[in-house]
Amino acid sequence: MIDFDQETWIYLALIAIAVIYFIWNSSRIKQNRKDRKNENFRKRYLERKRTKDPLQKRGQRNE
């Protein structure tokens, strides 16, 4: 096996930490984007559902 000195192991560990962080961060960004898209879809769906109901107009509640 290749014999590395202490400084090389430190550099390899820093590179590994950076790669793991970037992979983790990109998956988190994708999940946040997906959640935001679903939230926007739900808002549009509820708005459409509310406007289709003839008894309930926008901004008014049924009491």
Number of C-alpha atoms within 10 A of each C-alpha: 3 4 6 8 8 8 9 11 11 11 11 11 12 12 12 11 11 12 12 11 11 11 10 11 12 11 11 12 11 11 12 12 12 12 12 12 12 12 12 12 12 12 12 12 11 12 12 11 10 15 12 11 10 7 10 13 12 9 6 8 8 6 4
